[in-house]
Amino acid sequence: MSVCGAARCRGAVRRILQQNRAVCSHTSGSTPEGIREKLQAFPGGSVELQKQRDSGVALLTVNNPARMNAFSGSMMLELEQRVRELETWTEGKAVIVQGAAGTFCSGSDLNAVRALANPHDGMKMCEFMQNTLTRLLRLPLISVALVEGRALGGGAELTTACDFRLMTSDGVIQFVHKHMGLVPGWGGAARLVRIVGSQNALKLLSGAKKVDPDTGKQMGLVDEVLHCSSGEGNALSHAERWLGQFIQGPAPVIQAAKRVVVSGRELPLDEALQTERSVFGTVWGGPANLEALALKPKHK
């Protein structure tokens, strides 16, 4: 490269960095409380949490059937609160995310979307939901999205914030953002690439393709197809049976397994190894470890 070409390249890099800093300073200007107040102004529906202490499985239900379980502003705030409750549930092993009345979720309520359509509020809502769904994915619990009916737009993004996705035989996942002149903003695109790879992710986003259970399983988006239809009332029991194979054993061990997987997925190798040693230290010599050693025959 010539000297002039190298100088132009360095100048272009400097301009890009300056633009990025300007965007970051603009989007971080208002406080989280500001967007909370605006979201609270759009009520409707609820996000419900049931903790089953005997099994260690929680049920997180997106409940707004009149709008296909779309998230109102107040529901976005409730989702964050429910995730916060799960972060401190020491007896828990897993959480199943489901929609009410035989459908999963159709994204965000258009009333709130229209009211927050200006770039500043849209970015703050995006940041709020990204943070909430990232915390959901990082929970020390095994998370399962139970997709009955349709998971559209933000609902499709919600499925990617879970460790596993189960679908009824007539379920559909569709990233419909293109039809709204948008791309995913709740972190769904970044997570989708990690689940199905960049080529499949690009097909699903640019084509707004409907993903049926068989197609989803073929590309790795769907982990299991349940032999039941949406709204029959037995999808949850099917999901609980499927989940049972992964949550046998004490809660501290299940949570430790989830923590080391999260660190291995998100951290550089050296940091992930250090985290794994630290988590190992929390279960080594613990009740489950000592009980297992007592039951194993000694080597001859």
DOMIKOL-331214 format. One record per residue: x negated, y negated, z negated of N, C-alpha, C in turn. Coordinates in steps of 0.02 Angstrom, whole numbers, padded with zeros to 5 digits, always signed. Example, Ala and Ser with C-alpha at 12.3 -4.5 7.8 and 13.67 -1.06 7.14 Angstrom:
-00660+00284-00390-00615+00225-00390-00660+00165-00390;-00642+00112-00354-00684+00053-00357-00645-00002-00394;
***
This chain:
-00042+00060+00000+00000+00000+00000-00044-00062+00000;-00024-00113+00040-00063-00174+00043-00055-00213-00021;-00100-00262-00031-00096-00305-00090-00030-00343-00092;-00009-00368-00033+00054-00406-00030+00114-00360-00046;+00110-00298-00019+00165-00251-00033+00169-00233-00106;+00111-00223-00138+00111-00206-00210+00138-00264-00250;+00121-00326-00230+00146-00384-00266+00221-00389-00260;+00248-00377-00200+00321-00379-00191+00355-00326-00233;+00324-00266-00236+00353-00211-00276+00356-00230-00350;+00299-00259-00375+00298-00280-00446+00350-00334-00459;+00358-00379-00412+00408-00432-00420+00479-00404-00422;+00492-00355-00379+00559-00324-00379+00573-00288-00444;+00522-00252-00471+00531-00218-00535+00546-00267-00590;+00509-00325-00590+00521-00376-00642+00592-00403-00638;+00617-00413-00577+00685-00440-00570+00736-00390-00595;+00726-00326-00580+00772-00274-00603+00773-00272-00679;+00714-00274-00711+00711-00273-00783+00745-00333-00814;+00736-00392-00783+00769-00452-00808+00845-00447-00802;+00869-00419-00746+00940-00410-00738+00968-00361-00790;+00931-00307-00802+00954-00259-00852+00958-00290-00921;+00908-00331-00938+00909-00364-01004+00969-00412-01008;+00984-00446-00954+01040-00493-00954+01106-00456-00963;+01114-00399-00929+01175-00359-00936+01182-00334-01007;+01127-00307-01036+01129-00281-01104+01148-00335-01154;+01118-00395-01147+01133-00448-01195+01205-00470-01188;+01232-00468-01126+01302-00488-01116+01350-00439-01147;+01338-00374-01136+01385-00324-01160+01381-00312-01234;+01327-00332-01267+01322-00322-01338+01339-00385-01377;+01371-00433-01343+01383-00497-01375+01436-00496-01428;+01491-00459-01419+01545-00459-01468+01537-00402-01517;+01569-00408-01574+01563-00358-01626+01611-00301-01613;+01598-00241-01640+01646-00186-01634+01714-00204-01661;+01715-00247-01713+01779-00266-01742+01823-00301-01691;+01791-00339-01646+01829-00375-01595+01868-00328-01550;+01836-00276-01526+01871-00229-01482+01921-00187-01522;+01906-00174-01585+01954-00137-01627+02020-00175-01632;+02016-00239-01643+02076-00280-01649+02116-00278-01584;+02082-00281-01528+02117-00280-01464+02148-00211-01451;+02113-00158-01468+02142-00091-01459+02202-00080-01504;+02199-00106-01565+02254-00098-01612+02318-00131-01588;+02311-00179-01543+02369-00216-01517+02411-00173-01469;+02387-00114-01452+02423-00070-01405+02438-00004-01440;+02492-00001-01479+02509+00059-01517+02544+00111-01474;+02557+00167-01506+02593+00222-01472+02555+00286-01478;+02592+00341-01489+02561+00406-01495+02519+00413-01558;+02484+00468-01562+02441+00481-01620+02389+00533-01603;+02336+00536-01643+02287+00590-01639+02287+00624-01706;+02308+00687-01707+02320+00722-01770+02264+00773-01783;+02249+00783-01846+02197+00830-01866+02223+00877-01919;+02217+00941-01906+02233+00993-01955+02171+01034-01969;+02153+01041-02032+02096+01082-02051+02121+01148-02081;+02103+01203-02050+02121+01269-02076+02063+01294-02118;+02070+01286-02182+02013+01300-02227+01996+01375-02229;+02045+01418-02219+02031+01490-02221+01987+01512-02163;+02001+01486-02103+01963+01506-02044+01905+01459-02029;+01907+01398-02057+01856+01348-02042+01865+01316-01973;+01925+01324-01944+01940+01295-01878+01988+01236-01886;+01971+01180-01856+02014+01121-01857+02049+01115-01790;+02109+01087-01791+02148+01073-01730+02153+00998-01722;+02127+00973-01667+02131+00901-01651+02180+00894-01593;+02236+00861-01606+02290+00858-01557+02301+00787-01532;+02296+00778-01466+02311+00714-01434+02386+00714-01421;+02422+00670-01454+02496+00674-01456+02528+00609-01431;+02545+00610-01367+02582+00554-01337+02620+00580-01277;+02666+00628-01288+02697+00664-01232+02733+00619-01182;+02761+00563-01206+02797+00518-01161+02753+00491-01106;+02687+00489-01117+02640+00464-01067+02588+00518-01049;+02609+00580-01049+02564+00636-01033+02502+00635-01078;+02513+00617-01141+02459+00615-01191+02403+00567-01173;+02420+00513-01138+02371+00460-01124+02353+00425-01188;+02290+00402-01193+02266+00367-01252+02290+00294-01252;+02331+00277-01301+02344+00206-01314+02284+00177-01351;+02285+00111-01361+02230+00080-01398+02224+00107-01468;+02280+00113-01503+02278+00138-01572+02255+00210-01575;+02270+00249-01523+02247+00319-01522+02172+00323-01514;+02142+00277-01477+02069+00276-01472+02038+00265-01541;+02068+00221-01579+02043+00209-01647+02053+00270-01691;+02111+00303-01684+02124+00363-01723+02076+00419-01705;+02059+00425-01641+02012+00477-01621+01945+00468-01657;+01921+00406-01660+01859+00393-01695+01864+00412-01769;+01921+00396-01800+01931+00413-01870+01931+00489-01881;+01963+00525-01836+01966+00599-01843+01896+00629-01833;+01858+00603-01786+01789+00627-01777+01748+00614-01839;+01758+00556-01869+01721+00540-01930+01739+00590-01986;+01802+00609-01990+01822+00659-02041+01788+00726-02028;+01783+00745-01965+01752+00809-01948+01677+00808-01961;+01646+00750-01955+01574+00745-01967+01556+00762-02039;+01602+00754-02084+01588+00766-02155+01623+00829-02182;+01650+00870-02136+01685+00931-02157+01635+00988-02167;+01612+00995-02227+01557+01043-02240+01580+01115-02234;+01645+01129-02243+01669+01198-02239+01688+01219-02168;+01683+01172-02120+01707+01186-02053+01659+01225-02010;+01687+01261-01961+01647+01298-01913+01661+01275-01841;+01723+01255-01827+01741+01240-01758+01800+01192-01756;+01810+01162-01697+01868+01120-01685+01895+01135-01616;+01960+01142-01611+01995+01151-01547+02030+01085-01531;+02015+01057-01472+02046+00995-01450+02101+01014-01401;+02162+00991-01415+02219+01009-01373+02265+00949-01364;+02310+00955-01315+02361+00905-01305+02428+00931-01329;+02473+00886-01344+02540+00906-01366+02585+00923-01307;+02635+00964-01320+02689+00977-01273+02666+01006-01206;+02616+01049-01208+02598+01087-01149+02559+01051-01096;+02530+00993-01113+02484+00960-01066+02425+00933-01106;+02368+00924-01073+02308+00905-01110+02305+00830-01121;+02286+00792-01069+02279+00719-01078+02271+00688-01009;+02304+00630-01000+02300+00596-00935+02257+00533-00938;+02211+00530-00986+02165+00473-00988+02188+00418-01034;+02183+00357-01011+02202+00300-01053+02268+00270-01028;+02307+00245-01076+02371+00213-01062+02360+00152-01017;+02397+00149-00962+02387+00095-00914+02405+00027-00943;+02448+00024-00993+02464-00040-01025+02402-00070-01056;+02364-00028-01092+02302-00053-01122+02250-00068-01069;+02247-00026-01017+02198-00037-00964+02209-00104-00930;+02272-00120-00914+02286-00184-00880+02269-00243-00925;+02284-00237-00990+02271-00292-01036+02197-00304-01047;+02157-00250-01041+02085-00255-01052+02046-00253-00986;+02079-00276-00933+02049-00269-00866+01991-00317-00854;+01981-00367-00896+01924-00412-00884+01859-00374-00900;+01805-00391-00866+01742-00353-00872+01716-00347-00943;+01722-00400-00983+01694-00398-01051+01730-00348-01094;+01798-00352-01096+01836-00306-01137+01831-00234-01111;+01829-00228-01044+01822-00161-01015+01757-00128-01036;+01703-00166-01037+01638-00139-01058+01638-00120-01132;+01671-00160-01173+01672-00145-01245+01715-00082-01259;+01771-00075-01223+01811-00014-01230+01771+00046-01207;+01735+00038-01151+01692+00092-01125+01641+00112-01177;+01608+00063-01207+01557+00077-01257+01587+00113-01318;+01646+00089-01339+01679+00119-01397+01695+00193-01385;+01724+00209-01327+01744+00278-01312+01683+00322-01298;+01632+00293-01266+01570+00332-01257+01541+00353-01324;+01538+00307-01371+01510+00322-01437+01551+00375-01472;+01618+00369-01468+01662+00417-01502+01654+00487-01473;+01653+00492-01406+01648+00558-01375+01578+00588-01383;+01527+00546-01386+01460+00571-01401+01458+00601-01471;+01489+00568-01518+01492+00594-01587+01531+00660-01589;+01584+00664-01549+01622+00727-01545+01578+00784-01520;+01540+00771-01467+01496+00823-01439+01441+00843-01488;+01418+00796-01529+01363+00809-01575+01386+00836-01643;+01450+00846-01651+01474+00874-01715+01438+00938-01732;+01425+00951-01796+01396+01015-01815+01447+01071-01816;+01495+01067-01771+01548+01117-01764+01550+01138-01691;+01570+01200-01678+01580+01223-01610+01646+01194-01586;+01644+01157-01530+01704+01123-01506+01730+01156-01441;+01796+01162-01437+01829+01194-01380+01885+01149-01355;+01885+01134-01291+01941+01099-01260+01990+01151-01234;+02051+01150-01259+02103+01195-01236+02146+01158-01185;+02136+01172-01121+02168+01135-01068+02231+01172-01046;+02287+01145-01069+02352+01165-01043+02376+01110-00996;+02408+01128-00942+02433+01076-00897+02375+01037-00867;+02381+00971-00867+02332+00929-00832+02285+00893-00880;+02222+00890-00860+02171+00848-00891+02147+00801-00837;+02171+00739-00840+02159+00691-00786+02117+00632-00810;+02073+00606-00768+02036+00545-00784+01998+00551-00849;+02016+00506-00896+01985+00509-00962+01998+00574-00998;+02053+00608-00982+02066+00674-01011+02016+00725-00986;+01997+00721-00922+01944+00764-00895+01878+00749-00929;+01865+00684-00942+01804+00665-00977+01804+00694-01048;+01862+00694-01080+01867+00722-01148+01847+00796-01149;+01865+00833-01097+01846+00904-01096+01770+00914-01096;+01734+00867-01063+01661+00873-01059+01627+00857-01125;+01664+00827-01172+01636+00811-01237+01642+00870-01286;+01663+00928-01260+01668+00989-01300+01617+01040-01276;+01599+01086-01319+01550+01137-01302+01577+01186-01250;+01641+01202-01257+01673+01251-01212+01740+01223-01188;+01762+01249-01129+01826+01230-01101+01864+01294-01083;+01924+01300-01111+01969+01355-01096+02029+01327-01059;+02054+01364-01009+02111+01340-00970+02165+01393-00966;+02227+01371-00969+02282+01416-00954+02283+01429-00878;+02320+01478-00858+02318+01500-00788+02342+01447-00739;+02380+01398-00763+02405+01345-00719+02374+01277-00736;+02319+01277-00774+02288+01214-00793+02250+01181-00735;+02240+01115-00741+02204+01077-00690+02160+01025-00725;+02098+01021-00703+02053+00967-00724+02038+00925-00662;+02047+00859-00667+02036+00817-00608+02009+00749-00629;+01951+00732-00603+01921+00667-00614+01950+00619-00562;+02005+00587-00579+02043+00546-00531+02020+00473-00530;+01964+00458-00560+01941+00388-00567+01937+00352-00501;+01917+00387-00447+01910+00356-00382+01975+00324-00359;+02031+00356-00375+02096+00330-00354+02114+00265-00391;+02079+00252-00446+02089+00189-00483+02034+00138-00466;+01992+00154-00417+01937+00110-00400+01883+00109-00453;+01874+00165-00489+01827+00168-00545+01783+00230-00540;+01736+00234-00585+01699+00295-00600+01709+00309-00675;+01693+00368-00699+01699+00381-00770+01661+00330-00811;+01690+00311-00868+01657+00262-00911+01650+00285-00983;+01677+00344-00998+01674+00371-01066+01618+00422-01074;+01570+00422-01028+01515+00469-01031+01528+00534-00994;+01586+00539-00960+01604+00601-00927+01559+00620-00869;+01534+00571-00832+01492+00587-00775+01425+00616-00797;+01394+00584-00846+01329+00609-00871+01336+00679-00900;+01390+00691-00936+01399+00758-00966+01416+00809-00911;+01455+00787-00862+01475+00833-00808+01414+00858-00770;+01366+00814-00756+01305+00835-00721+01269+00890-00759;+01267+00883-00825+01233+00933-00866+01271+00999-00869;+01336+00997-00856+01376+01058-00859+01376+01095-00793;+01387+01059-00737+01396+01092-00672+01342+01076-00622;+01294+01033-00639+01242+01013-00592+01262+00952-00552;+01213+00919-00522+01226+00855-00489+01268+00863-00426;+01258+00917-00388+01296+00924-00325+01370+00936-00339;+01385+00981-00384+01455+00993-00401+01487+00932-00433;+01449+00897-00475+01476+00837-00507+01493+00785-00454;+01450+00777-00405+01463+00728-00352+01525+00747-00312;+01533+00810-00299+01593+00833-00263+01657+00817-00303;+01654+00830-00368+01714+00820-00409+01731+00746-00416;+01679+00703-00421+01691+00632-00431+01709+00597-00366;+01669+00609-00313+01681+00573-00250+01743+00599-00214;+01759+00662-00225+01818+00691-00192+01880+00693-00235;+01873+00675-00299+01929+00680-00346+01963+00748-00340;+01922+00800-00334+01948+00867-00322+01986+00895-00383;+02041+00929-00369+02076+00965-00422+02038+01030-00436;+02024+01041-00500+01988+01101-00519+02038+01149-00552;+02053+01204-00518+02096+01255-00548+02053+01301-00589;+02083+01346-00629+02042+01388-00674+01989+01429-00639;+02005+01460-00582+01956+01503-00549+01898+01462-00521;+01913+01405-00489+01860+01362-00464+01817+01336-00521;+01850+01316-00575+01814+01291-00633+01767+01342-00663;+01790+01404-00665+01747+01457-00693+01689+01472-00647;+01702+01469-00582+01649+01484-00534+01592+01433-00538;+01608+01369-00549+01556+01317-00551+01530+01305-00621;+01558+01340-00671+01532+01334-00739+01565+01281-00781;+01618+01249-00755+01654+01199-00794+01701+01232-00844;+01728+01289-00826+01776+01325-00868+01742+01388-00894;+01748+01399-00960+01715+01458-00990+01760+01519-00992;+01826+01508-00995+01871+01565-00998+01940+01543-00974;+01972+01587-00934+02041+01576-00912+02086+01618-00956;+02133+01585-00989+02178+01620-01034+02237+01649-00995;+02258+01709-01014+02313+01742-00978+02380+01720-01005;+02393+01655-00996+02457+01627-01016+02466+01562-00978;+02527+01536-00976+02541+01474-00941+02551+01417-00990;+02546+01356-00965+02554+01297-01007+02625+01295-01037;+02629+01275-01099+02694+01266-01131+02726+01329-01157;+02695+01387-01148+02725+01448-01173+02721+01454-01249;+02674+01417-01279+02669+01417-01352+02618+01465-01380;+02586+01506-01338+02538+01555-01363+02467+01540-01341;+02456+01484-01307+02388+01467-01285+02340+01458-01343;+02365+01427-01397+02322+01415-01455+02299+01480-01487;+02344+01528-01493+02324+01592-01523+02273+01628-01478;+02281+01622-01412+02231+01650-01366+02163+01617-01376;+02164+01551-01383+02102+01513-01392+02069+01531-01458;+02108+01539-01510+02079+01556-01575+02047+01625-01574;+02078+01672-01538+02048+01739-01533+01982+01736-01494;+01981+01697-01440+01920+01690-01401+01865+01658-01443;+01882+01608-01480+01834+01572-01521+01807+01615-01578;+01847+01664-01601+01828+01704-01659+01761+01738-01652;+01741+01756-01591+01678+01792-01581+01617+01749-01597;+01626+01683-01598+01570+01637-01608+01566+01608-01678;+01617+01620-01720+01618+01587-01785+01619+01637-01843;+01602+01699-01828+01597+01747-01882+01535+01731-01924;+01542+01728-01990+01486+01712-02033+01498+01648-02071;+01452+01630-02116+01460+01571-02158+01456+01506-02118;+01492+01456-02141+01493+01391-02107+01423+01360-02102;+01381+01363-02155+01315+01331-02148+01272+01360-02091;+01280+01425-02078+01241+01457-02024+01268+01436-01956;+01335+01434-01948+01365+01412-01885+01346+01340-01871;+01349+01298-01922+01332+01227-01913+01258+01219-01896;+01216+01260-01927+01144+01257-01912+01131+01276-01839;+01166+01327-01814+01158+01348-01744+01177+01291-01698;+01232+01257-01713+01253+01201-01670+01201+01144-01672;+01174+01130-01731+01125+01075-01737+01062+01088-01695;+01037+01150-01697+00976+01163-01659+00989+01162-01584;+01050+01181-01563+01067+01177-01492+01071+01104-01470;+01102+01062-01511+01108+00991-01494+01038+00960-01488;+00994+00975-01535+00927+00947-01533+00889+00972-01472;+00896+01036-01455+00863+01064-01397+00888+01033-01332;+00951+01015-01331+00981+00985-01270+00961+00912-01262;+00956+00875-01316+00951+00803-01311+00882+00774-01328;+00840+00810-01363+00777+00782-01385+00718+00807-01343;+00664+00769-01339+00602+00796-01310+00580+00858-01348;+00542+00901-01315+00526+00967-01344+00495+00962-01413;+00445+00918-01422+00412+00914-01487+00461+00894-01542;+00505+00847-01528+00554+00826-01578+00605+00880-01590;+00624+00916-01538+00672+00971-01545+00643+01027-01589;+00579+01041-01579+00547+01093-01619+00543+01072-01693;+00529+01009-01704+00526+00984-01773+00595+00988-01806;+00647+00969-01768+00715+00974-01794+00733+01046-01809;+00714+01091-01765+00729+01162-01775+00696+01188-01839;+00635+01167-01851+00602+01187-01914+00639+01161-01975;+00661+01099-01970+00697+01068-02027+00763+01104-02040;+00800+01119-01986+00864+01154-01994+00852+01225-02020;+00800+01257-01994+00782+01324-02018+00772+01323-02094;+00740+01270-02118+00727+01265-02189+00789+01259-02232;+00844+01236-02202+00906+01230-02240+00942+01296-02250;+00927+01346-02208+00961+01411-02215+00914+01466-02240;+00848+01457-02232+00800+01507-02256+00806+01513-02332;+00816+01574-02355+00823+01585-02427+00891+01566-02455;+00937+01547-02410+01004+01530-02431+01046+01592-02444;+01107+01584-02469+01149+01642-02486+01159+01690-02428;+01173+01664-02368+01185+01708-02310+01122+01746-02292;+01065+01713-02294+01002+01745-02277+00985+01800-02327;+00992+01786-02391+00975+01835-02443+01023+01895-02441;+01087+01881-02427+01135+01936-02423+01120+01981-02364;+01102+01951-02307+01085+01991-02248+01023+02034-02259;+00973+02005-02293+00912+02043-02307+00926+02101-02354;+00971+02091-02402+00987+02144-02450+01023+02203-02415;+01060+02188-02361+01097+02241-02327+01056+02279-02276;+00999+02249-02255+00958+02282-02204+00912+02333-02235;+00906+02391-02204+00859+02441-02230+00787+02417-02221;+00744+02437-02267+00673+02418-02262+00639+02456-02205;+00588+02425-02175+00548+02459-02124+00507+02514-02157;+00500+02570-02123+00460+02625-02149+00387+02611-02135;
***
